[in-house]
Amino acid sequence: EHEDTSLLLQPLLEGQDYGAAAEDGTQCPSVSVSRNNPAKRDWLVVAVLCFGNLINFIDWFIVPGILLDIQKYFGLSDGKTGLLQTVFTLCYMLAAPIFGYLGDRYNRKIILGAGIFFWSGVTLGSSFITESHYRIFVLSRGLVGIGSASYSTIAPTIIADLFEEGKRTTVLSIFYIFIPVGSGCGYMLAAGMAKSTGDWHWAFRVTPCMGGLALLLLILLVPHRIQRRTAAHRALSISGMVGRADEKPDVHRTAKTTWCQDVGSLVKNCSFVCSSLGLTAMAFVTGALGMWMPLFLYRAQVVQGLVPPCLQDSCNSSNSLIFGGITIGTGILGIIAGAEAARRLRKINNKADPLICATSMFISALCLYIALMVAQTNILSTFIFIAFGELFLSVNWAVVTDILLYVVTPRRQSTAIALQILVSHLLGDAGSPYLIGLISNAIQARNVPSLQWSFRSMQYSFVTCAFVGAFGGAFFLLTSFYVEEDRKEAQR
C-alpha cells in the first residue's frame, strides 16, 4: 500500500503531468479535472443546505412566536402549553439516531429530500386544526420534529465531507448562522402573519411553500452521491487526486461495524461525552428561552403597567418581533465571533475550542440571571441582558460541532451527531419548556391568582436555566482536559 501511494504522489512531487497517458494507453485522472468546478459546486451545495436549515428553524419557532394566541385559542395552562415544544423535541431526538444510522449507510440526498417534503406537508396540515382538536395539533408538532431530525442529523456531515478542516469551521459557521436567523424569522413570521391576517393559523402556511422551493433546489443542485471521506481520501484530496462528489460511498467500510459498536466507541470518547453534556445544557437553556421568553416579557410589561392584559382576539405580538430580532442579530454576531475566536486561538492553544465554549456559557448564565432579576423594574435592561445572554450562547454552535467532527472518526460522524442530538434534547430542550411550565403552575397554585404571581412564577422557574448554564460551562471545561488526546486518536 505504501509503495502504491508513493507512486501516485510521485508525479506531483516531481512536477510531472499526472494526466499523461499510461503505458497501456489509458488516460490517468488529471489533477486539473478535479479542480475545474468542485469549489463552485460545493458552495452551491452549502447554499442549498443553508436554505433548508433556515426553513427548518423557522418551523421550529413558529409556535413560540404566537404562543399567547395558541394558549388562549386552546385554553391551555402553562404546563400544557410547554408540552407543545416538548413533544416536538422528543420526536425530533428519538428520530435522530434512526436518521444517523441511515445517513451513514444510504443515500443522504434522498433522506434529506424526504424529510423536507414530510415536515412541510405536516406543517401545512396543522394550519387547519380547530380548537376542539388540541391533541391532533400536539401530534402534528411531533411529526414535524421527525422530519426536522433528518435534516439536522445529515446536513452537517455533508459539509464535513466537502471541506477540509481549515475551511470547515468557517462553512459550518455559515450553516449554523441559520439556526438563530431561522429562529428569529420564525418568531417574526408568526407574529407578523397573525397580526396582518388576524388569524394565527396563517403562520403555518408560509414555510410549506419555502420547503417546496428547498426540495426543488436540492434535486437540481445537490449531487446524487457525495463522497464520504476517510483519512486516506482527505490526504489524497489535498493533492487534488480524489474527487469529492458524484462518487459512491464506501459501503463495505461502513458496514463493518454495527450501530451498537459505533455507540460503544463513542461513549468511550471523553471529549465527545463531555462536549455533548455541555451542549445539553445549552439546549436546556435555549429551549426554555425560545419557548417562554416572549411570554415572560409580556407578563413583566403587564406588571409594570406598560401593556394591558390580553383580552382581545389577537394578542400583542410586539415582544415576539423584538425577541426575534434580538435572536437574529445576536445569533449572527455570536457565531461569527465564536468561529473567528476559535480560528485565532487554536494557533496559540490546542484546547481553545472547549475553553471558548466554557467561558461563553459562564458569561451567558450570569447575563440571564441579571435579566431575570431586573425584569420587574426595568424592561429595557432586561432586553439588554437577554441579548448578551443569547450572544454568548450563540458563540458555541459551530465550535461544538467542529469539536465533534475532529474527535470522532469520519465513518461514525452521522451516528455521533445523531447520538448527540438524542442526548442533548432528551436531557435538554425536550423537557425544559415543559419543566418551566410545571414549575410556574406549581408556584401559581401556592399563591392567590394575580398578575403579579403570574409574572413571579415564570421569573422563579427561569432561574433554573441560569444554574444549568453554569453546569454546561463546567462540562466544556472538562472537555478541555481530553480534547488533544481524542483528536489524535481520531486522526489515527
Backbone hydrogen bonds, N-H to C=O, Kabsch-Sander energy under -0.5 kcal/mol:
donor,donor_aa,acceptor,acceptor_aa,energy
5,T,1,E,-2.4
6,S,2,H,-2.1
7,L,3,E,-2.1
8,L,4,D,-1.9
9,L,5,T,-2.1
10,Q,6,S,-1.7
12,L,9,L,-0.6
13,L,9,L,-2.2
14,E,10,Q,-2.2
15,G,12,L,-0.9
16,Q,11,P,-2.8
18,Y,16,Q,-0.9
20,A,17,D,-1.7
22,A,26,T,-3.2
25,G,22,A,-1.7
28,C,20,A,-1.1
28,C,26,T,-0.5
34,S,30,S,-0.9
35,R,31,V,-0.6
35,R,32,S,-0.6
36,N,32,S,-0.5
36,N,33,V,-1.0
41,R,37,N,-2.5
42,D,38,P,-2.9
43,W,39,A,-2.0
44,L,40,K,-1.7
45,V,41,R,-2.1
46,V,42,D,-2.2
47,A,43,W,-2.2
48,V,44,L,-2.1
49,L,45,V,-2.4
50,C,46,V,-2.6
51,F,47,A,-2.1
52,G,48,V,-2.2
53,N,49,L,-2.1
54,L,50,C,-2.2
55,I,51,F,-2.0
56,N,52,G,-2.4
57,F,53,N,-2.0
58,I,54,L,-1.8
59,D,55,I,-2.4
60,W,56,N,-1.4
61,F,57,F,-1.4
62,I,59,D,-0.9
65,G,61,F,-1.0
66,I,62,I,-0.9
66,I,63,V,-1.2
67,L,64,P,-1.1
70,I,66,I,-2.3
71,Q,67,L,-2.9
72,K,68,L,-2.1
73,Y,69,D,-2.6
74,F,70,I,-2.3
75,G,71,Q,-0.8
76,L,71,Q,-2.3
81,T,77,S,-2.1
82,G,78,D,-2.3
83,L,79,G,-1.1
84,L,80,K,-0.6
84,L,81,T,-1.2
85,Q,81,T,-0.6
86,T,82,G,-1.6
87,V,83,L,-2.6
88,F,84,L,-1.7
89,T,85,Q,-2.4
90,L,86,T,-2.6
91,C,87,V,-2.3
92,Y,88,F,-2.0
93,M,89,T,-2.7
94,L,90,L,-2.3
95,A,91,C,-1.8
96,A,92,Y,-1.2
99,F,95,A,-2.1
100,G,96,A,-2.4
101,Y,97,P,-2.3
102,L,98,I,-2.3
103,G,99,F,-2.9
104,D,100,G,-1.5
105,R,101,Y,-0.5
105,R,102,L,-1.1
106,Y,102,L,-3.1
111,I,107,N,-1.4
112,L,108,R,-2.5
113,G,109,K,-2.4
114,A,110,I,-2.3
115,G,111,I,-2.0
116,I,112,L,-2.3
117,F,113,G,-2.3
118,F,114,A,-2.2
119,W,115,G,-2.5
120,S,116,I,-2.0
121,G,117,F,-1.9
122,V,118,F,-2.1
123,T,119,W,-2.1
124,L,120,S,-2.0
125,G,121,G,-2.1
126,S,122,V,-2.1
127,S,123,T,-0.7
127,S,124,L,-1.0
128,F,125,G,-1.5
129,I,126,S,-1.2
133,H,130,T,-1.8
137,F,133,H,-1.6
138,V,134,Y,-2.2
139,L,135,R,-2.4
140,S,136,I,-2.4
141,R,137,F,-1.6
142,G,138,V,-1.6
143,L,139,L,-2.1
144,V,140,S,-2.0
145,G,141,R,-1.7
146,I,142,G,-1.4
147,G,143,L,-1.8
148,S,144,V,-2.3
149,A,145,G,-1.7
150,S,146,I,-1.0
151,Y,147,G,-0.8
152,S,148,S,-2.2
153,T,149,A,-1.7
154,I,150,S,-1.2
155,A,151,Y,-2.3
157,T,154,I,-0.7
158,I,154,I,-1.3
159,I,155,A,-1.6
160,A,156,P,-2.2
161,D,157,T,-1.5
162,L,158,I,-1.2
163,F,159,I,-1.5
167,K,164,E,-0.6
168,R,164,E,-2.3
169,T,165,E,-1.0
171,V,167,K,-2.5
172,L,168,R,-3.0
173,S,169,T,-2.1
174,I,170,T,-2.0
175,F,171,V,-2.5
176,Y,172,L,-3.0
177,I,173,S,-1.4
178,F,174,I,-0.6
178,F,175,F,-1.0
179,I,176,Y,-1.6
181,V,177,I,-2.1
182,G,178,F,-1.6
183,S,179,I,-2.5
184,G,180,P,-3.1
185,C,181,V,-2.6
186,G,182,G,-2.1
187,Y,183,S,-1.8
188,M,184,G,-2.4
189,L,185,C,-3.3
190,A,186,G,-2.2
191,A,187,Y,-2.7
192,G,188,M,-2.7
193,M,189,L,-2.7
194,A,190,A,-2.3
195,K,191,A,-2.2
196,S,192,G,-2.6
197,T,193,M,-2.3
198,G,194,A,-1.6
202,W,199,D,-1.5
203,A,200,W,-1.6
204,F,201,H,-1.7
205,R,202,W,-1.7
206,V,203,A,-0.5
209,C,206,V,-0.9
210,M,206,V,-1.4
211,G,207,T,-2.9
212,G,208,P,-1.8
213,L,209,C,-1.6
214,A,210,M,-2.4
215,L,211,G,-2.3
216,L,212,G,-1.9
217,L,213,L,-2.4
218,L,214,A,-2.3
219,I,215,L,-2.1
220,L,216,L,-2.1
221,L,217,L,-2.8
222,V,217,L,-0.5
222,V,218,L,-1.3
227,Q,244,R,-1.2
229,R,227,Q,-0.7
234,R,230,T,-2.2
235,A,231,A,-2.0
236,L,232,A,-2.4
237,S,233,H,-2.7
238,I,234,R,-1.2
239,S,235,A,-0.6
239,S,236,L,-0.8
240,G,237,S,-1.1
241,M,236,L,-1.9
246,D,225,R,-3.3
251,V,249,P,-2.1
254,T,250,D,-1.7
255,A,251,V,-1.8
256,K,253,R,-0.9
257,T,254,T,-0.6
262,D,258,T,-2.1
263,V,259,W,-2.5
264,G,260,C,-2.5
265,S,261,Q,-2.1
266,L,262,D,-2.1
267,V,263,V,-2.4
268,K,264,G,-0.9
269,N,266,L,-1.3
270,C,268,K,-1.0
273,V,269,N,-2.4
274,C,270,C,-2.8
275,S,271,S,-2.4
276,S,272,F,-1.8
277,L,273,V,-1.9
278,G,274,C,-2.1
279,L,275,S,-2.4
280,T,276,S,-1.7
281,A,277,L,-1.7
282,M,278,G,-1.9
283,A,279,L,-2.7
284,F,280,T,-2.4
285,V,281,A,-2.1
286,T,282,M,-3.0
287,G,283,A,-2.6
288,A,284,F,-1.9
289,L,285,V,-2.8
290,G,286,T,-2.9
291,M,287,G,-1.6
292,W,288,A,-2.5
293,M,289,L,-2.1
296,F,292,W,-2.7
297,L,293,M,-2.8
298,Y,294,P,-2.0
299,R,295,L,-2.3
300,A,296,F,-2.2
301,Q,297,L,-2.1
302,V,298,Y,-2.1
303,V,299,R,-2.2
304,Q,300,A,-1.9
305,G,301,Q,-0.5
305,G,302,V,-1.0
306,L,301,Q,-2.7
307,V,301,Q,-0.9
311,L,309,P,-0.8
315,C,313,D,-0.5
321,L,317,S,-1.7
322,I,318,S,-2.5
323,F,319,N,-3.0
324,G,320,S,-2.3
325,G,321,L,-2.0
326,I,322,I,-2.5
327,T,323,F,-2.5
328,I,324,G,-2.2
329,G,325,G,-2.6
330,T,326,I,-2.8
331,G,327,T,-1.6
332,I,328,I,-2.4
333,L,329,G,-2.2
334,G,330,T,-2.8
335,I,331,G,-2.4
336,I,332,I,-2.1
337,A,333,L,-2.5
338,G,334,G,-2.6
339,A,335,I,-2.3
340,E,336,I,-2.4
341,A,337,A,-2.7
342,A,338,G,-2.4
343,R,339,A,-2.4
344,R,340,E,-2.2
345,L,341,A,-2.8
346,R,342,A,-1.9
347,K,344,R,-0.8
348,I,345,L,-1.1
349,N,345,L,-3.1
352,A,349,N,-1.6
355,L,351,K,-1.6
356,I,352,A,-2.6
357,C,353,D,-2.0
358,A,354,P,-2.3
359,T,355,L,-2.3
360,S,356,I,-2.3
361,M,357,C,-1.9
362,F,358,A,-2.0
363,I,359,T,-2.2
364,S,360,S,-2.4
365,A,361,M,-2.3
366,L,362,F,-1.8
367,C,363,I,-2.4
368,L,364,S,-2.4
369,Y,365,A,-2.0
370,I,366,L,-2.2
371,A,367,C,-2.3
372,L,368,L,-2.0
373,M,369,Y,-1.8
374,V,370,I,-1.9
375,A,371,A,-0.6
375,A,372,L,-0.5
377,T,374,V,-0.9
378,N,374,V,-2.6
382,T,378,N,-1.5
383,F,379,I,-2.1
384,I,380,L,-2.0
385,F,381,S,-2.6
386,I,382,T,-2.2
387,A,383,F,-2.2
388,F,384,I,-2.0
389,G,385,F,-2.3
390,E,386,I,-2.6
391,L,387,A,-2.2
392,F,388,F,-2.2
393,L,389,G,-1.5
394,S,390,E,-2.3
395,V,391,L,-0.9
396,N,393,L,-1.3
397,W,394,S,-0.9
400,V,396,N,-2.8
401,T,397,W,-1.4
402,D,398,A,-2.2
403,I,399,V,-2.1
404,L,400,V,-1.9
405,L,401,T,-2.2
406,Y,402,D,-1.4
406,Y,403,I,-0.5
407,V,403,I,-1.3
408,V,404,L,-1.1
412,R,409,T,-2.2
413,Q,410,P,-1.5
416,A,412,R,-2.7
417,I,413,Q,-2.8
418,A,414,S,-2.4
419,L,415,T,-2.7
420,Q,416,A,-2.5
421,I,417,I,-2.5
422,L,418,A,-2.4
423,V,419,L,-2.6
424,S,420,Q,-2.7
425,H,421,I,-2.1
426,L,422,L,-2.4
427,L,423,V,-2.4
429,D,424,S,-0.5
430,A,425,H,-2.0
431,G,428,G,-1.0
432,S,428,G,-1.8
435,L,431,G,-3.2
436,I,432,S,-2.7
437,G,433,P,-1.8
438,L,434,Y,-2.5
439,I,435,L,-2.7
440,S,436,I,-2.2
441,N,437,G,-2.4
442,A,438,L,-2.5
443,I,439,I,-2.3
444,Q,440,S,-2.4
445,A,441,N,-2.2
446,R,442,A,-1.0
447,N,444,Q,-1.1
454,S,450,S,-1.7
455,F,451,L,-1.7
456,R,452,Q,-2.6
457,S,453,W,-2.3
458,M,454,S,-0.8
459,Q,455,F,-2.2
460,Y,456,R,-3.0
461,S,457,S,-1.6
462,F,458,M,-1.7
463,V,459,Q,-0.8
463,V,460,Y,-0.5
464,T,461,S,-1.0
465,C,462,F,-1.6
466,A,462,F,-0.8
466,A,463,V,-0.5
467,F,463,V,-1.4
468,V,464,T,-2.1
469,G,465,C,-2.4
470,A,466,A,-1.5
471,F,467,F,-1.8
472,G,468,V,-2.1
473,G,469,G,-1.7
474,A,470,A,-1.6
475,F,471,F,-1.9
476,F,472,G,-2.0
477,L,473,G,-2.0
478,L,474,A,-1.9
479,T,475,F,-1.7
480,S,476,F,-1.2
481,F,478,L,-1.3
482,Y,479,T,-1.6
483,V,479,T,-1.6
486,D,482,Y,-2.2
487,R,483,V,-2.0
488,K,484,E,-1.9
489,E,485,E,-2.0
490,A,486,D,-2.2
491,Q,487,R,-1.9
492,R,488,K,-1.9
